[in-house]
Amino acid sequence: MDFFNTAVGAVNDFLWTYIIIVVLVGCGLWFTASTGVVQLRALPEMVRLLAGDLGRRPSGRKAISSFQAFCVSTASRVGVGNIAGVAIAIVTGGPGAVFWMWVIAFIGTATGFVESTLAQIYKIPRGHGMFHGGPAYYIQNALGQPAVAKLFAVLISVTFGLIYVSVQANTIALSLEKAFSIDTWVTGGILAVLSGAVIFGGMHRIAAFSSLLVPVMAGIYLLIALIIVIMHIDAVPGMFALILHDAFSPQAAVGGGIGTVILTGVRRGLFSNEAGEGSIPNAAATAHVTHPVKQGLVQAFGVYVDTWIVCSATAFIVLLTGQYTIGGDTTGIALAQDALASAFGPWASALLAVLIFLFAFSSVVGNCYYGEVNIPFFGGDTQRLLFVYRLSVVVMVFFGCIAALNLVWNLADLFMAMICLTNLYAIARLAPYARLALTDYFAQKAAGRNPVFDPAVMPDQRGITAWGDDQMHAQRHEG
């Protein structure tokens, strides 16, 4: 197993050093420029759309609102990457890695807008006001490349439904073991049963579960971080100075120098906010809105929430309490628990274990859906495959609880690299359609109308099936 782990790490180093970072940042900068820096100029509209949808109920018995779709994606985003991942980044790359996490989030917001808008344009109606879609759908229906679509479907099902699920479960098990001395195999059994109860309930139950849990758990965690910031308010300016200094002049303890700092920040930032991976579009496509850009902007704002707010909260907790050691043995969730215990006492470690359970469990549920929606691309008996897939997710939950930390994180990085390359290829080719939709949206806004999407604005309407006259009439007064 050690040999396998080492081999996976070597492949990751090559992919991330020479390929992924170039493609990811290059696409993000292109999307930023071509959309007119949408992540800044449309920021007020992002907030307005999200706030305006909080209490809205779409028509359709099982229809998913814009806010519910946002919560499903946030449930996937906001998980162990925001806590354990940030702690790992600081130990591996030093405080400067936090700066590069911020940078990749800013660039990734434009990428997130493009991929989520495309998912809405090319979503598929399912009846009762429900939709599904994502990269596999726009690759097959818009690009006309079914083989690439099937490749993506396999990659995302394995990556999110199996590999990422094991990462989330691993962190839950380690945090509960540290806080309550619960054996990892016991946690694995309990977590597997709970996961199965929600997962086998389908998308409607997942959306309801996420929209209830995500705001509560995020609010509690941010409140804890705010209290720590207030307790160490005198050290805050020095903390920001340290982050900025070490981003370009890393401490000697960081092996590999500035390259390690940047790569660590990009890896952990991408794992957390998922911009460009092609995961978030699967949730974005489910939303019942009047214009694709509405959900594109809402999901883009999710990148900010994830990295600039939740990830920053963890970074502030770790850096202000001073419990970290660059290159040290204590890392991941254990470091975050030690940081909170130093500020509030031993009971805080137990509180974080409970929060981690909620964060990671919601991610397990959200990640499972990303695989589910791509099962039809496998061919064969979809219902039987779906049952086998859900059962496999439950098994991987148990496996993740008893597996070694380094192995599950290395596998996550490897599959994240492969899924990024596949999705970025697709959205780079389809990005002009997202830009046309953005122009149409703000033109309607300027005319004083609630934007409603008409496929006629697209020069090529191939693959657009959810935006015909009947669908537009049904949604005209929504959103």
N, C-alpha and C positions, 0 to 999 in steps of 0.2 A: 504493500500500500504506500510506503514511503517513496518507492521508486516512481509509482504512478503519480503521486502528488508532485514530485520534483519535475517530472516530464510535463505535466500540465502547466506548472509554473513557468517553465522555460518557453513553452509555446506562447503563453500569455505575454511574457516579456517582449517577444518578437512582435506579436500582433499589436500590442499597445504602443510600443516605442516607435515602430516604423510605419504602421498603417492606420490604426484606429484614430489616433489623436489628430493625424493630418486630415483624414476624411471627415471626421466629426466636426472639428473646428472650421475646416474649410467650408463645409455645407452650411454650418450655422452662420458664418460671416456672410455668405452669399444670400441666405434667406433674410438676414438682418438688413442688408443693403437693398435687396430687391423689393422688400415690403415697406421700405421707408422707415426702418427701425420701429416696426410695429409694436415691439415690447415696451417702448416708451410712449409713443404718440397715442396708442390705444389703451394705455393703462387705466385712465378714468372710466373708459367704456367697459373694461374687464370687471372693475369693481361694481359698476352700476348693474351690469347684467347678472352678476352673481348675487348681489344683494336683492335685486328685484325678483329673483326666482325662488327665494327661500320658502315662501308659503304657497307657491302656485301648484295646483294639481292639474296635470295635463289630461285631456280627454283620452278615453280608452281604458279598459278595465285594468290592464297591467302596464300601461304606458310609463316610461321612465322620464322624469323631469330633468331639466338641465342640471339642477342642483344635485339630484340623486346620482346622475352620471358622474358629476364632479366628485362626489363622495366616494363612489366606487373606485375611481382612479386614484383619489387621495388615499384611500385605504390601502391600495397597493404601494403607492409612493411612500407614504409616511409609515415607516416600519423600522426594522433594525438598522437599515442603512443610515437613518437619521441619528441614531444613538450609537450602536456598536460600530457602524461604518465610519462615523466621524472620529470616534475615539481611536480606531485603528489607523486612520489617516494621520492623526496628530502624532501617534507613536512612531509610525513609519516615516512620514515625511516632514514632521515638525509642524509648528504653528503656521508656517507659510503655506501649507497644503490647503488651509481654510480659504485663503485668498483665491487660489485657483479653483476651488469649489464654487466660489461666488462668480468667478469669471465664466466658467462653463455653464452656470445657471443662466446668466444674462444672455449668452449666445444661444443656449438651448431653448430659451423661451420662444425665439423666432422659429426654431425647428419644431417645437411643440405645437405652435399655431398652425404651421403648414400641414403637418401630418394629421392633426385632429380635424382641420377643415376639410381635407381630402376624404377622411373617413366619413364625414357627414354627407359630402357630395355624392359619394358612391355607396352609401348604406343600402341595405336591403329590407323592405317591409316584411313583417312577420304576422300582421293582423293584430287586432285589439290595440292599435296605436303603438305597437312595439317594432323595434328595428334591431338589426345587428350589422356588423361590418368591421372594417379594419384593413390593415395592409394586404392580407391575402386576398381580400375582396377587390381592392383597387388595383392590385397587381394583375389579377385574372381578368376583371371586367373592364378596366380602363386601359391597361397596357397590353392585354391580350396574351399574357404569358402564364398559362396554367401550371407549367412545370416549376417556375419560380415561386408561384403562389403556394404550391404544395410544399416546396422546400421551406418557405416561411412558416407555413402552418405547423410543420413538424418541429421547426426550431422553437417557435414560441410556446408550443404545447410542452415540450421538454424543458425549456428554459424556465418558464414561469410556473407551470403546473408541477414540475418535479424538482428541478435544481434550486430555484429561488425559494420554493416552499421548504426545502430542507434547511436552507440558511435561516429562515424565519424560525423554524422549529428548533434548530440548534441553539439559537440565542435565547429562546424561551427556557429551554432545558437548563442551560448554563446559569441563567439569572436566578431561576427557582432553586437550583442546587446550591448556589452561593448564599442566597437569602434565607432559605428554609431547610436546607440539607435534604431536599427531595431527590431521590435517585432519578437519573435521566430517563431510565426505561419506564418508570412510573409516570413521569410527565408525558412521555411519548404515548403511552396507552390512553391517558385521559384526553390529551390533545387530539389524538386520532379520532376518538369517539365524537368529541365536540365538533371537529372539522367536518366529519361526515354528516352530522345532523344539519348543518347549514348548507353545505355544498350540494347535497342531494335534493335540496329544496328548490334549486333553480335560480335564475337571474333575478326574479322579482323579490325573492327572500334575501338574496345577497344585497340588492339595492336598499331594501328597507333596513337591513342590519347595519350596513355601512353608513347610511344617512343618520342613523341614531347614534352610533358609537364614535365615529370619527370626530365630530365637533367637540364632544365631551372630553375624549382622551387627549386631544391636541390642546384644548384649553387648559387642562390640569397641568400638563407638562410645561407649557409656556409660562404659566403662573409660577411654577417652581423655579424656572430659569430666571424669571424677572426678580424674584426674591433674592436669588444668589447675586444677581447683578447689583441690586440695591445694597446688599451686605458688603460687596467689594467695590463700591462705586469709585473709590479713590484709585483703584487699580485698573479701571476700564480704559483710560487713555493709553496707559502703558501696554495693555493687552493689544489694542488696535495697532500701536506702533510696532509691537513684536510681530504681529501677523504680516504687516506690510514689509518690514525689514527682512524677515525670514523667507518671504515669497521670492525674493531676488538674491538674498545672501544667506543661504541656509546655514544652520549651525553645523559644526564639524561632525557631530554625532549622526547626521543624516548621511548614510552611505549612498554614494552616487550623486551627491550635490543637488543642484537646481533641477536636474532632469528627474530625479526621484520625487522631488517636491511637486513638480508640475504633474507628472504621471499619476502620483498618488491622489492628488486633488481631483484630477479629471476622472479617474476610475471610480473613486468613492462618490463623487458628485453625480456621475451618470447613473451609478447603481441606485442612488437615492431618488433623483428626479425623473429618470427614465426617458428624458427627451431624446428622440431619435431612435429609440429601441423598437418602436412600433407597438408597444404595449398599450399606451394610453389611448390611441385611436380606437381600440376595441371597445373601450368604455364610452368614448366620445360618440361613437356611432349609434349608441342606444338612445340618446337623448331625443326628446320630442320638441323640436324648435322650428321656427319659421324660416330660418336662414342658416346655412352651414357655418358662417363666420361667427355667429353667436356662440356656438359651442367651441369653435376654434379659439376664440378669445378667452372664454371661461377656462378651458383646459390649459391655455398658455399661462394664465395667472397661477395655476396650480404649481408650476415650476418655481415661481417666486415663493409661494407658501412653503413648499417643501424645503428648498435650499436656503433662501435668504432669511427665513423665519425659523423653521423647526431645526434644520441642521445647525444654524448659527446658535440656537439656544444650547445645543449640546456642546458646541465649541466653547461657548462662554463658560459653561459649567466646568468643563475640564480645565481650561486655561486659567480661569480665575481662582479655582481651588488649588491649583498647582500640584495635583496628584500624579501627573504624567511624567514619564521619563522616556526621552527619545531613544528608540531601540530597546526599550525595557521589556520585561516579560509580561507585565500586567497590561492588558490591552482589551479592546472590545467592550462588551457589556460589563465585565468585571471592573474595568477602569472607571466607567461611568458610575457604577455603584459605589466605588471607593470615593469618588469625587463628591457625591451627594452625602455619603456618610460623614465625610470630613466637615461638611457644612451644617448638617442637621442632627447628626448622631446615627447610630446603627439602624434605627427604625427606617431611615430614609432608603437604605438599601432594599428593604422589603417593599417599600412603596414603589420604587422603580421597577422591581421585579413584577409587581402587579401591572404597572403601566406597560412594561415591555410585553407582558402577556397579551394585553389588549391591542397594542400597536401591531405586534407580530401576527396575532390571530386574525386581525382584520386584513392584514396583507396576505395571509394564506388564502382567505376567502376570495379576495379580489384577484389574486394571481390565478386561482383556479379558473375563474371565468374567462380569462384571456386564452386559456387553452381550449375551453369548452366551445367557444364561438368559432374555432378553427377546425373542429373535428370533422365537419362535413367535407373538407378538402381531402380527407384521407380515403374516401370512397368506401364502399361496403355498407353494412348495416350500421347506420349512424347511431341509433339508440343503443345498440349493443356496445359500440365503440365508446360511446359517452359513459356508459356504466363502467366499463373497464378503465377508462381514463380517471373517473372520479375515485374509483377504488385504488388506482395507482397513486393518486394524490394523497389519499389517507395513509397508504403504506410509506410514502416518502416523508410524510410528517413524522412518523415513528422513526424512520431511518435517520432523519436529520437530528433528532433528539439524542441519538447515541453515537453519531459520527464525530470525527475529529474536526475542530474549528477550521484549520488551515485548508483541509481538503474541500469542504463545502464552499468556502469563499473563492478558492482557486477555480473550481468548476463553474461558479457563478460568473467570474470574469471571462472565462473561455467562451461560454455560451452567449454572454452579453456581447462580446466582440463579433461573433458570427451573425447574431440577429441584427445588430446595428448595421453591418455592411449590407445585408439584404434589404432592409427597410430604407436606408439612405439612398441606395441605388434607385428605388422606386419613387420616393418623394422628390428626388432631384429632377427626375424626368417629368413628374406631374406638377411641380411647383407653380408653373405659369397659371394653372387653373385655380389654385388657391389665391394667387394674386388677383386674378380677374374677379373672383368672388369677393375679395376684400374691397376692391374698387367699387363694385356694385353695391355692397353693403353701405359704405359711407356715402355714396351718391344718393341712395334712398334716405339715409339719415339726414343729409343736407336738405333734401326736399321736404322734410318734416313728416316722413312716413315711417311706420314700423316695418323694417325691411322684411320682405318675403321673397324667397329665392325662386327665380324662373330659370329653368335649364337653358332657355333660349339665349341667355347671355354667354353661354359657352360655345366656342367655335366647333367643338367636337363633343357630342352628347352621348357617345358610346359608354355604356356601363352605368348611366344615371337612370335608376329605376324607382326611386322613392320620392321624386319631385315632379311627378306629372300633375295634370290639372286636378285630379281627384284628391291627391295628397295635399296639394297646396290649398285647396278649398277647406280641407279638414283641419289644416294647421294655421289658417290665415289669422285667426283670433287668439292663437297661442303665443307664448313666449314674450 
